[in-house]
Amino acid sequence: MLKRRFDKSRLPSRHVTEGPQRAPHRSYYYAMGLSEEEIAQPFVGVATCWNEAAPCNIALSRQAQAVKLGVRAADGTPREFTTITVTDGIAMGHEGMRSSLASREAIADTVELTMRGHCYDALVGLAGCDKSLPGMMMAMVRLNVPSVFIYGGSILPGKAPQIDEIPEDFRTRDLTVQDMFEAVGRHQNNELSDKALDALERVACPSAGACGGQFTANTMACVSEAIGLALMNSSGMPAPYESRDQYAEASGAAVMELLEKNIRARDVVTRQSLENAARVVACTGGSTNAGLHLPAIAHEAGIEFYLDDVCEIFRDTPYFVDLKPGGQFVAKDLFDAGGIPVVMKELRKAGLIHEDCITASGNSIGEELDKIDREADGRVIYPIETPLTKTGGVVGLKGNLAPEGAIVKVAGIAAENQVFTGAARVFESEEDAFAAVKAREYEEGEVIVIRNEGPAGGPGMREMLATTAALSGQGMGKKVALITDGRFSGATRGFCVGHVGPEAAQGGPIALLKNGDMITIDAVNGALSVDLSDAELAERRAAWAGPRETNYASGAVWKFAKLVGPTYKGAVTHPGADAETHVYMDL
């Protein structure tokens, strides 16, 4: 077979391989066993978030080897490297969660620095846990190199042992880590014994892979296909299936095709492809964190696609894929039902997909969907004509309590329960709220307010899963509501409003609330308000003492807090493509 020839005079790797002056650089490559022919080929960064922190990432190193086979077979030279992750399931509910959102920026930054420093020509990125997926995609768009994204795959569902100590509802459903967080609430409520809790924690997460419901990792994996950075259907197969390697190998070959055709990440990520991605989040009842990550990815391309834009799409997209936490099924079930290609095919029937968007295969979304012959099964994926609800599983809110917006997941919440009015019970941190919930120091019908948890004020914009799961475990998930300037896990259930902006540290109205203020959350009409006049709010603002002091006066979390922008723009930490004076690929 004829070898593909590339003109390296226009590729970044020329800076480290071409001409007599690069003899010292080439000596390093010879030291690693590369041949003259391999040095003359394009260099492809194969970036993984492999580590031993959590099951989400543990299979990535194996899959990277398959990527490298695909790159080599297509006449490229792969150069594997790793970056960090902070895994939310481990970081949840304590100080470690302050590192989570900051890690998204660190992932994007470190991938960018590695690519720039070594002059790689293209990028295949493998990621497994919540922030690593958007972080990797942000790096691709920032660098604007030919890029293919691969999700490491979801975990297999857990199964509870059939013993009397474990309540029947745990024994009759597939388990995810969400069930463990809720089991803690049941245990605190004396509804679950020590023995039952011990038995459940040993079986809830039975394999490698990211959390199995439509939580943040699987939501952003679906985004990777819908936005076009991943090969169609590559995100669905569970992590333990070694047949995933065929997608990895195909991705390695695909990036070489993109390099040959000079199809770059920003040719793929456009306003239209971002809208496609938001549609898929909405119709699958995906994580509210997509309202943070889609604007951040758009920012890397210089596209203004903010929380309002995401929520506008959520508002008029039917919800028709029945996934946890609001529904019944897990990621493996979606894969077995045909995955995101079948979901997007249903969206196309309603004219809700931009078909001309280019994808990692070099083909358009429309061309890729034309290849799909499977139809909605009516069990996991409903026909779009008969959806679970007529509007998306995630809703945007605005009002005098959230002038810059907020977001709530309503998947699985009946329409008649999507309006809630109650008295505020205000907490200055998640720890204070969790302690009160644990001690049952709240009342049915209240709106629990957790403030000072925004990107800058937290700092780090922590997720509140420990608190929301405890409420659900106590049977109060539908009897109280919760609002915060922080975030929620994709596994959160109940009427929980996050991303309230401006955050308390910036003097947003959430900073001015007092116990007993009457708050109304109206997900039907997209409103979040407090029963206070403009004059009363102005009077309280004048008396406000200013942002709370945090315990982070140096280090990476301090740096993030100083640089981070508003939530509705994606909580990003640099000016983005609008301020660029060059594109890396063209230097």
C-alpha positions as CSV (number, residue, x, y, z in Angstrom):
1,M,0.0,0.0,0.0
2,L,1.3,3.4,-0.9
3,K,2.3,5.5,2.1
4,R,0.6,8.8,2.6
5,R,2.9,11.8,2.2
6,F,2.5,15.0,4.1
7,D,4.2,18.3,3.4
8,K,5.7,19.1,6.8
9,S,6.7,22.6,5.7
10,R,3.2,23.7,6.8
11,L,2.8,21.6,9.9
12,P,3.9,22.6,13.5
13,S,6.2,19.6,13.8
14,R,8.6,21.1,11.2
15,H,9.9,23.2,14.1
16,V,11.4,20.1,15.8
17,T,12.2,17.8,12.9
18,E,13.2,19.7,9.8
19,G,16.6,21.0,8.7
20,P,20.2,20.8,10.0
21,Q,19.5,23.1,12.9
22,R,17.0,20.5,14.3
23,A,19.7,17.8,14.7
24,P,19.7,18.1,18.5
25,H,15.9,17.7,18.5
26,R,16.0,14.7,16.2
27,S,18.6,13.1,18.5
28,Y,16.0,13.0,21.2
29,Y,13.6,11.1,19.0
30,Y,16.3,8.6,18.0
31,A,16.9,8.2,21.7
32,M,13.3,7.0,22.0
33,G,13.6,4.5,19.2
34,L,12.0,6.4,16.4
35,S,13.2,5.8,12.9
36,E,14.1,8.4,10.3
37,E,10.8,7.6,8.6
38,E,8.7,8.1,11.7
39,I,10.5,11.4,12.5
40,A,9.6,12.6,8.9
41,Q,5.8,11.8,9.5
42,P,3.3,14.1,11.2
43,F,3.3,14.0,15.0
44,V,0.0,13.2,16.6
45,G,-0.6,14.0,20.3
46,V,-2.5,11.2,22.0
47,A,-3.6,12.8,25.3
48,T,-5.2,10.8,28.0
49,C,-6.5,11.5,31.5
50,W,-5.4,8.1,32.7
51,N,-4.8,7.8,36.4
52,E,-5.6,5.6,39.4
53,A,-7.9,8.1,41.0
54,A,-11.2,6.4,40.0
55,P,-12.7,3.9,37.7
56,C,-13.6,6.6,35.1
57,N,-10.0,6.9,34.0
58,I,-8.5,3.4,34.6
59,A,-9.2,2.0,31.1
60,L,-7.8,5.0,29.2
61,S,-4.2,3.9,28.9
62,R,-5.3,0.6,27.2
63,Q,-7.5,2.5,24.7
64,A,-4.7,4.9,23.9
65,Q,-2.6,2.0,22.6
66,A,-5.3,1.3,20.1
67,V,-5.4,4.9,19.0
68,K,-1.7,4.7,18.4
69,L,-2.2,1.7,16.2
70,G,-4.7,3.7,14.1
71,V,-2.3,6.6,13.8
72,R,0.6,4.5,12.7
73,A,-1.5,2.6,10.2
74,A,-2.4,5.9,8.6
75,D,1.2,7.1,8.4
76,G,1.4,9.3,11.4
77,T,3.7,9.1,14.5
78,P,1.8,9.1,17.7
79,R,3.2,10.7,20.9
80,E,1.3,9.7,24.0
81,F,1.1,12.0,27.0
82,T,-1.1,12.3,30.1
83,T,-2.8,15.1,32.0
84,I,-4.6,15.3,35.3
85,T,-8.2,14.7,36.4
86,V,-10.1,15.4,39.5
87,T,-12.8,12.8,39.8
88,D,-16.0,14.3,41.2
89,G,-17.2,11.0,42.8
90,I,-14.1,11.0,45.0
91,A,-14.0,14.8,45.5
92,M,-17.7,15.1,46.3
93,G,-18.9,16.5,49.6
94,H,-15.7,17.9,51.1
95,E,-12.9,20.4,50.4
96,G,-11.6,18.4,47.4
97,M,-14.6,19.5,45.3
98,R,-13.1,23.0,45.2
99,S,-10.5,21.5,42.8
100,S,-13.0,20.0,40.4
101,L,-14.0,22.9,38.1
102,A,-10.5,24.4,38.3
103,S,-9.3,21.0,37.0
104,R,-11.2,21.6,33.7
105,E,-9.1,24.7,33.1
106,A,-5.9,22.9,34.1
107,I,-6.6,20.0,31.7
108,A,-7.2,22.4,28.8
109,D,-4.1,24.4,29.8
110,T,-1.8,21.4,30.2
111,V,-2.9,19.8,26.9
112,E,-2.3,23.1,25.2
113,L,1.1,23.5,26.7
114,T,2.2,20.0,25.8
115,M,1.0,20.4,22.2
116,R,2.7,23.8,21.8
117,G,5.9,22.8,23.5
118,H,6.5,19.8,21.3
119,C,4.8,21.1,18.1
120,Y,2.4,18.3,17.6
121,D,0.3,18.5,14.4
122,A,-3.0,16.9,15.5
123,L,-4.7,15.6,18.7
124,V,-6.6,12.6,19.7
125,G,-7.9,13.1,23.3
126,L,-9.2,10.4,25.6
127,A,-11.1,11.4,28.8
128,G,-13.4,9.7,31.3
129,C,-14.6,11.8,34.2
130,D,-16.8,14.9,34.3
131,K,-14.4,17.8,33.8
132,S,-11.9,16.0,31.7
133,L,-14.3,15.7,28.8
134,P,-15.0,19.5,28.4
135,G,-11.4,20.2,29.3
136,M,-10.0,18.0,26.5
137,M,-12.5,19.4,24.0
138,M,-11.7,23.0,25.0
139,A,-8.0,22.3,24.3
140,M,-8.8,21.0,20.9
141,V,-10.8,24.1,20.0
142,R,-8.3,26.4,21.5
143,L,-5.4,24.9,19.5
144,N,-7.6,24.5,16.4
145,V,-5.7,21.5,15.3
146,P,-7.3,18.4,13.5
147,S,-8.8,16.7,16.5
148,V,-10.8,13.6,17.5
149,F,-12.2,13.0,20.9
150,I,-12.8,9.6,22.5
151,Y,-14.8,8.9,25.7
152,G,-13.4,6.2,27.9
153,G,-16.8,4.6,28.3
154,S,-19.3,4.2,31.1
155,I,-19.3,1.8,34.0
156,L,-21.5,-1.3,34.0
157,P,-24.6,-1.1,36.2
158,G,-24.4,-2.6,39.7
159,K,-26.7,-5.2,41.1
160,A,-27.6,-5.5,44.8
161,P,-27.4,-8.9,46.5
162,Q,-30.7,-10.5,47.3
163,I,-30.5,-10.3,51.0
164,D,-33.3,-9.2,53.4
165,E,-31.2,-6.4,55.0
166,I,-31.3,-4.5,51.6
167,P,-34.6,-2.7,50.9
168,E,-36.5,-4.1,47.9
169,D,-36.2,-0.9,45.8
170,F,-32.4,-1.3,45.8
171,R,-32.6,-5.0,44.9
172,T,-34.9,-4.4,41.9
173,R,-33.0,-1.7,40.0
174,D,-29.7,-1.2,38.4
175,L,-27.3,0.6,40.8
176,T,-25.1,3.6,40.2
177,V,-23.0,5.8,42.5
178,Q,-26.1,8.0,42.8
179,D,-27.7,5.2,44.8
180,M,-24.8,5.2,47.2
181,F,-25.1,8.9,47.9
182,E,-28.8,8.4,48.5
183,A,-28.1,5.3,50.6
184,V,-26.2,7.6,53.0
185,G,-29.4,9.6,53.5
186,R,-31.4,6.4,54.1
187,H,-28.7,5.3,56.6
188,Q,-28.9,8.6,58.4
189,N,-32.7,8.2,58.5
190,N,-32.3,4.8,60.1
191,E,-33.9,3.1,57.0
192,L,-30.7,1.3,56.0
193,S,-28.5,-0.8,58.3
194,D,-24.7,-0.8,58.5
195,K,-24.7,-4.2,57.0
196,A,-26.9,-3.1,54.0
197,L,-24.8,0.0,53.4
198,D,-21.6,-2.1,53.5
199,A,-23.1,-4.6,51.0
200,L,-24.3,-1.9,48.6
201,E,-21.0,-0.1,48.5
202,R,-19.2,-3.2,47.3
203,V,-21.5,-3.8,44.3
204,A,-22.7,-0.4,43.1
205,C,-19.7,0.3,40.9
206,P,-18.7,-3.1,39.5
207,S,-16.2,-2.2,36.7
208,A,-14.0,0.4,35.0
209,G,-15.8,3.4,33.5
210,A,-17.6,6.7,34.4
211,C,-20.8,6.9,36.3
212,G,-23.5,5.0,34.5
213,G,-26.5,7.4,34.5
214,Q,-27.0,10.5,32.4
215,F,-24.8,12.4,34.8
216,T,-22.1,14.9,33.7
217,A,-19.6,12.4,32.1
218,N,-22.2,10.6,30.0
219,T,-23.8,13.9,29.1
220,M,-20.6,15.4,27.8
221,A,-19.8,12.1,26.0
222,C,-23.1,12.5,24.2
223,V,-22.1,16.1,23.5
224,S,-18.8,14.9,21.9
225,E,-20.7,13.0,19.3
226,A,-23.4,15.6,18.7
227,I,-20.9,18.5,18.4
228,G,-18.9,16.4,15.9
229,L,-15.6,16.0,17.7
230,A,-16.1,12.2,18.2
231,L,-16.9,9.5,15.7
232,M,-20.5,8.6,15.6
233,N,-21.5,6.0,18.2
234,S,-18.1,6.0,19.8
235,S,-19.2,7.2,23.2
236,G,-21.8,4.5,24.0
237,M,-20.0,1.3,24.5
238,P,-19.2,0.5,28.2
239,A,-15.5,0.9,29.3
240,P,-14.9,-2.8,30.1
241,Y,-15.8,-3.9,26.5
242,E,-12.4,-4.4,24.8
243,S,-14.3,-4.0,21.5
244,R,-14.1,-0.3,22.3
245,D,-10.6,-0.5,20.9
246,Q,-12.0,-0.6,17.4
247,Y,-13.4,3.0,17.9
248,A,-10.0,4.0,19.4
249,E,-8.1,2.6,16.4
250,A,-10.6,4.2,14.0
251,S,-10.2,7.5,15.8
252,G,-6.4,7.4,15.3
253,A,-7.0,6.8,11.5
254,A,-9.6,9.5,11.4
255,V,-7.4,12.2,12.8
256,M,-4.9,11.5,10.0
257,E,-7.7,12.0,7.4
258,L,-8.6,15.3,9.0
259,L,-4.9,16.3,8.9
260,E,-4.7,15.5,5.3
261,K,-7.8,17.5,4.5
262,N,-6.8,20.3,6.9
263,I,-10.2,20.0,8.8
264,R,-9.6,21.6,12.1
265,A,-11.5,21.7,15.4
266,R,-13.1,25.1,14.7
267,D,-14.4,23.8,11.4
268,V,-16.3,21.2,13.5
269,V,-17.3,23.3,16.5
270,T,-19.6,26.0,15.2
271,R,-22.7,27.8,16.5
272,Q,-24.8,25.2,14.7
273,S,-22.9,22.2,16.1
274,L,-23.2,23.7,19.6
275,E,-26.9,23.9,19.1
276,N,-27.0,20.3,18.1
277,A,-25.1,19.4,21.3
278,A,-27.5,21.4,23.4
279,R,-30.5,19.5,21.8
280,V,-29.0,16.2,22.7
281,V,-28.4,17.3,26.3
282,A,-32.1,18.4,26.5
283,C,-33.7,15.3,25.0
284,T,-31.7,12.9,27.2
285,G,-32.3,14.8,30.4
286,G,-28.6,15.5,30.7
287,S,-26.6,17.2,33.4
288,T,-27.1,20.9,34.2
289,N,-23.3,21.2,34.0
290,A,-23.7,21.2,30.2
291,G,-25.0,24.8,30.8
292,L,-21.5,25.6,32.1
293,H,-19.3,23.5,29.7
294,L,-21.0,24.3,26.3
295,P,-20.4,28.1,26.8
296,A,-16.8,27.3,27.8
297,I,-16.2,25.2,24.6
298,A,-17.8,28.0,22.5
299,H,-15.5,30.6,24.2
300,E,-12.5,28.7,22.8
301,A,-13.8,29.3,19.3
302,G,-14.8,32.9,19.9
303,I,-18.5,32.0,19.7
304,E,-20.9,33.8,22.1
305,F,-23.0,30.9,23.2
306,Y,-24.1,31.6,26.8
307,L,-26.3,30.0,29.4
308,D,-29.4,31.8,27.9
309,D,-28.7,30.4,24.5
310,V,-28.3,26.9,25.9
311,C,-31.5,27.2,27.9
312,E,-33.5,28.6,24.9
313,I,-32.7,25.3,23.1
314,F,-33.6,23.3,26.2
315,R,-37.0,25.1,26.3
316,D,-38.2,23.9,22.9
317,T,-36.6,20.4,22.7
318,P,-38.7,17.4,23.7
319,Y,-37.4,15.1,26.4
320,F,-37.6,11.5,25.0
321,V,-34.7,9.4,26.4
322,D,-35.5,7.8,29.7
323,L,-32.2,7.9,31.6
324,K,-31.2,8.1,35.2
325,P,-31.3,10.2,37.4
326,G,-34.7,11.3,36.4
327,G,-35.6,8.2,34.5
328,Q,-35.0,4.4,34.6
329,F,-32.1,3.4,32.4
330,V,-28.3,3.7,32.4
331,A,-25.7,4.4,29.6
332,K,-25.3,0.7,28.7
333,D,-29.1,0.6,28.0
334,L,-28.8,3.6,25.7
335,F,-25.9,1.9,23.8
336,D,-27.9,-1.3,23.5
337,A,-30.8,0.8,22.1
338,G,-28.7,2.3,19.3
339,G,-27.0,5.2,21.2
340,I,-26.7,8.8,20.2
341,P,-27.1,8.1,16.4
342,V,-30.7,6.9,17.0
343,V,-31.3,9.9,19.3
344,M,-30.1,12.4,16.7
345,K,-32.1,10.6,14.0
346,E,-35.2,11.2,16.1
347,L,-34.3,14.9,16.5
348,R,-33.8,15.1,12.7
349,K,-37.3,13.9,12.1
350,A,-38.5,17.0,13.9
351,G,-36.1,19.3,12.1
352,L,-34.1,19.9,15.2
353,I,-30.7,19.1,13.9
354,H,-28.3,21.1,11.7
355,E,-27.4,18.4,9.3
356,D,-24.6,20.2,7.4
357,C,-22.2,20.3,10.4
358,I,-18.9,18.5,9.7
359,T,-17.8,15.7,12.0
360,A,-14.6,13.9,13.0
361,S,-15.2,11.4,10.1
362,G,-15.0,14.2,7.6
363,N,-18.6,13.6,6.7
364,S,-21.5,15.8,7.7
365,I,-24.0,14.9,10.5
366,G,-26.6,14.3,7.9
367,E,-24.4,11.9,6.0
368,E,-23.6,10.0,9.1
369,L,-27.3,9.8,10.1
370,D,-28.2,8.5,6.7
371,K,-26.2,5.4,7.6
372,I,-28.2,4.6,10.7
373,D,-31.0,2.1,10.1
374,R,-32.1,1.5,13.7
375,E,-35.2,3.2,15.1
376,A,-36.3,4.3,18.6
377,D,-37.1,1.3,20.7
378,G,-39.9,3.0,22.6
379,R,-38.4,1.8,25.9
380,V,-35.2,3.7,26.4
381,I,-35.5,6.0,23.4
382,Y,-39.1,7.1,22.8
383,P,-40.2,8.3,19.3
384,I,-40.0,12.1,19.2
385,E,-43.7,12.2,18.4
386,T,-44.5,10.7,21.8
387,P,-41.9,12.1,24.2
388,L,-41.7,11.8,27.9
389,T,-42.4,15.6,28.1
390,K,-42.7,18.2,25.3
391,T,-39.9,20.4,26.6
392,G,-36.3,19.6,27.5
393,G,-35.2,17.8,30.7
394,V,-33.2,20.9,31.7
395,V,-34.7,24.4,32.1
396,G,-33.2,27.9,32.3
397,L,-34.5,30.4,34.9
398,K,-34.3,34.2,35.2
399,G,-35.7,36.8,37.5
400,N,-34.9,39.2,40.3
401,L,-33.1,36.4,42.2
402,A,-31.0,35.4,39.1
403,P,-30.5,38.3,36.7
404,E,-27.8,36.4,34.9
405,G,-29.7,33.2,34.9
406,A,-29.9,29.8,36.7
407,I,-30.6,26.3,35.6
408,V,-32.7,23.3,36.9
409,K,-33.1,19.7,35.8
410,V,-36.8,18.8,35.6
411,A,-36.4,15.4,33.9
412,G,-38.6,13.0,35.9
413,I,-40.5,15.8,37.7
414,A,-44.2,16.0,36.9
415,A,-45.3,19.3,35.3
416,E,-47.6,20.1,38.2
417,N,-44.6,19.9,40.6
418,Q,-42.4,22.3,38.5
419,V,-43.6,25.4,40.4
420,F,-42.5,25.7,44.1
421,T,-42.9,28.6,46.5
422,G,-41.5,28.5,50.0
423,A,-39.7,30.3,52.7
424,A,-35.9,30.6,52.4
425,R,-33.6,28.8,54.9
426,V,-30.2,30.3,54.2
427,F,-26.8,28.6,54.6
428,E,-23.4,30.1,54.1
429,S,-21.8,26.9,52.8
430,E,-22.5,23.4,51.7
431,E,-21.1,22.0,55.0
432,D,-23.6,24.1,57.0
433,A,-26.5,22.9,54.8
434,F,-25.4,19.2,55.0
435,A,-25.2,19.4,58.8
436,A,-28.7,20.8,59.0
437,V,-30.1,18.2,56.6
438,K,-28.4,15.4,58.6
439,A,-29.9,16.8,61.8
440,R,-33.3,17.4,60.1
441,E,-33.1,21.1,61.0
442,Y,-35.3,22.2,58.1
443,E,-39.0,22.1,57.4
444,E,-41.1,20.6,54.6
445,G,-42.0,23.3,52.1
446,E,-38.9,25.4,52.5
447,V,-36.4,26.5,49.9
448,I,-32.9,25.7,51.1
449,V,-30.4,28.3,50.0
450,I,-26.7,27.5,49.8
451,R,-24.6,30.5,48.9
452,N,-20.9,31.4,48.7
453,E,-20.3,28.3,46.5
454,G,-19.9,30.1,43.2
455,P,-16.7,29.9,41.0
456,A,-15.0,32.8,42.7
457,G,-16.7,32.8,46.1
458,G,-16.5,29.1,46.9
459,P,-14.0,29.1,45.5
460,G,-14.4,26.4,42.9
461,M,-18.1,26.1,42.4
462,R,-18.6,22.9,44.2
463,E,-21.4,20.3,43.5
464,M,-24.0,19.8,46.1
465,L,-24.7,16.1,45.6
466,A,-24.1,15.1,49.2
467,T,-26.8,17.4,50.4
468,T,-29.3,16.7,47.6
469,A,-28.8,13.0,47.9
470,A,-29.3,13.1,51.7
471,L,-32.6,15.0,51.1
472,S,-33.7,12.3,48.6
473,G,-32.6,9.6,51.0
474,Q,-34.7,11.1,53.7
475,G,-37.7,11.1,51.4
476,M,-37.8,14.9,51.2
477,G,-36.6,15.3,47.6
478,K,-40.0,16.4,46.4
479,K,-41.0,18.3,49.6
480,V,-38.3,20.9,49.6
481,A,-36.4,22.8,46.9
482,L,-32.8,24.0,46.9
483,I,-31.0,26.9,45.2
484,T,-27.3,27.7,45.0
485,D,-24.7,29.7,43.2
486,G,-22.7,26.5,43.1
487,R,-23.4,23.5,40.9
488,F,-25.2,20.2,41.1
489,S,-23.9,16.8,40.1
490,G,-25.4,15.3,37.0
491,A,-26.7,12.6,39.5
492,T,-28.8,15.1,41.4
493,R,-32.5,14.5,41.7
494,G,-35.2,16.8,43.0
495,F,-36.1,20.4,42.5
496,C,-32.6,21.8,42.6
497,V,-31.6,25.1,41.0
498,G,-27.9,25.8,40.4
499,H,-25.6,28.3,38.7
500,V,-27.6,31.3,40.2
501,G,-25.9,34.4,38.9
502,P,-24.4,36.7,39.8
503,E,-23.0,34.6,42.6
504,A,-23.0,35.8,46.2
505,A,-19.3,36.9,46.1
506,Q,-20.2,39.3,43.3
507,G,-23.1,40.8,45.2
508,G,-25.8,38.9,43.4
509,P,-29.3,38.9,44.9
510,I,-28.6,35.5,46.5
511,A,-26.1,37.2,48.8
512,L,-29.0,39.4,50.1
513,L,-31.5,36.7,51.1
514,K,-32.6,36.2,54.7
515,N,-34.4,33.3,56.4
516,G,-38.1,33.5,55.7
517,D,-37.9,35.4,52.4
518,M,-40.5,33.9,50.0
519,I,-38.9,32.4,46.9
520,T,-40.7,31.1,43.9
521,I,-39.1,28.7,41.4
522,D,-41.2,28.4,38.3
523,A,-39.7,26.0,35.8
524,V,-42.8,26.1,33.6
525,N,-42.3,29.8,32.8
526,G,-38.5,29.9,33.5
527,A,-38.6,32.2,36.5
528,L,-36.7,32.5,39.8
529,S,-37.8,35.3,42.0
530,V,-37.9,36.4,45.6
531,D,-40.9,38.4,47.0
532,L,-38.8,41.6,47.6
533,S,-39.2,44.9,45.9
534,D,-36.3,46.6,44.0
535,A,-36.2,49.1,46.9
536,E,-35.8,46.4,49.5
537,L,-33.1,44.7,47.5
538,A,-31.3,48.0,47.1
539,E,-31.5,48.7,50.8
540,R,-30.1,45.3,51.6
541,R,-27.3,45.7,49.0
542,A,-26.3,49.0,50.6
543,A,-26.0,47.2,54.0
544,W,-24.2,44.1,52.6
545,A,-20.8,43.5,54.2
546,G,-19.1,42.2,51.1
547,P,-17.9,38.8,50.0
548,R,-17.0,36.2,52.6
549,E,-13.4,35.6,53.2
550,T,-12.2,32.2,51.9
551,N,-9.5,29.8,53.2
552,Y,-7.6,29.9,49.9
553,A,-5.0,32.7,49.8
554,S,-2.5,31.0,47.5
555,G,-2.2,28.1,45.1
556,A,-4.2,26.8,42.2
557,V,-7.7,27.3,43.7
558,W,-6.8,30.9,44.6
559,K,-5.5,31.5,41.1
560,F,-8.7,30.0,39.6
561,A,-10.8,32.3,41.9
562,K,-8.9,35.4,40.8
563,L,-9.2,34.6,37.0
564,V,-12.6,33.0,36.7
565,G,-15.4,34.8,34.9
566,P,-19.2,34.7,35.4
567,T,-21.0,31.4,35.4
568,Y,-23.3,32.2,32.5
569,K,-20.3,32.6,30.2
570,G,-18.9,29.2,31.3
571,A,-16.7,30.2,34.3
572,V,-13.7,30.5,32.0
573,T,-10.3,31.8,33.0
574,H,-8.8,33.5,29.9
575,P,-10.0,35.9,27.2
576,G,-10.6,33.2,24.5
577,A,-10.4,33.2,20.8
578,D,-11.7,36.8,20.5
579,A,-8.4,38.0,21.9
580,E,-6.1,35.8,19.8
581,T,-3.3,37.3,17.7
582,H,-2.4,33.9,16.2
583,V,-3.6,30.4,15.7
584,Y,-1.2,27.7,16.9
585,M,-1.5,25.6,13.8
586,D,-0.3,28.4,11.6
587,L,2.7,29.5,13.5
